[in-house]
């Protein structure tokens, strides 16, 4: 049973930075794709950033130039460095991993951007 555990959320002022981490356990195989989704109150969950096993990355337009996703493939760990945070970035951030045969989710971590 693969488990994804997120950490690093919290309260930050506009313009500040946070780094989210997600560690996968329960498998010795390198997970294909890992990424971060977020869901704000009253809104649909959206993909923020993702990376696949060959190193390719993808970002939502709203976070390009501010967020950076990185991965430690040997450890099945993925990070999301979030800079220049805005109030509209406030949401629960979920780590996910997927392929054609599986889809795993973490429990989510709250990120609040407020002065």
Secondary structure, 3 states (H helix, E strand, C coil): CCEEEEECCEEECCCCCEEEEEEEECCCCCCCEEEEEEECCCCCCEEEEEEECCCCEEECHHHCCCEEEEEEHHHCEEEEEECCCCHHHCEEEEEEEECCCCEEECCCEEEEECC
